């Protein structure tokens, strides 16, 4: 974990290892229900999230998710 003075541009869930846009409807719904908050993480950029082992959200990042899914199947 690293604290930063710069706000993150992507949010994620540390147990599910998913990252996505800060305004993702799925994530915001879970946050509003109180289910997501203790596992919420933030990333400066997509590269940082991927390097940390997170995958793209299938809701708010469909093209990136499809690429990730295709790459995973091909391996």
N, C-alpha and C positions, 0 to 999 in steps of 0.2 A: 504494500500500500504506500502510495506517495501523495502527500498533500501538495497542492498547487495553488498559486494565486490566480492562475488562469482558469476560467470556467471550462468545463468539458463541453464537447459538441455532440457526444454520443452518451447514452445511458445504457446500463446493462443490469443483469441479474447474476450475482456471483455463484449461485448454486446451479442454475441452469446453463450457465456459460453462453448467454445470448446477449448481443448488443444491438442497439437500434437508435432511431432518432429520438430526440428528447420529447417530441410531441406525438410519439407513437400512441395510437388510440388504445391498443392492448395494454401497454405499460401504464398509461395514465389511469385506465380503469382499475388495474390492480393496485396502483398507488392509492387511489381514492378509497378503495376497500380496506386499505391498511395491510394488505398481504405481501407487499413487495418491498416495503421501505427498509427493513433491516438487511436485505440482500442487495440493495441498489448500489451500483458502482458507476463511475463516470470515466470517460476516456477523452483525451484531447483530440484524437482523430481515429479513423478507421484502422489504420495500420497498427496503432497501439493496441486496439481491441483484439485484432487478429493475432498479433504477436503474443498477447496474453492468453491465447487459446479459446477465444470466444467466437461464436458463429453469428452471422447476420440474422436478424429477426425476419420471420417469414411473413409478417404482416406489413411492416412499414418499409422493409428493404427487399421487396420481392425479387428484383433482378439479381442483387448480390446473393440472396438466399438460394436462388436457382443455380447460380454459378457454384456456390459452395456445395450444394447437394449433388450436382453433376460431378464435380471434382471428387467428392467423397465416394460416389458409386464407382468411378473409374479406377480408384486406388485399390 
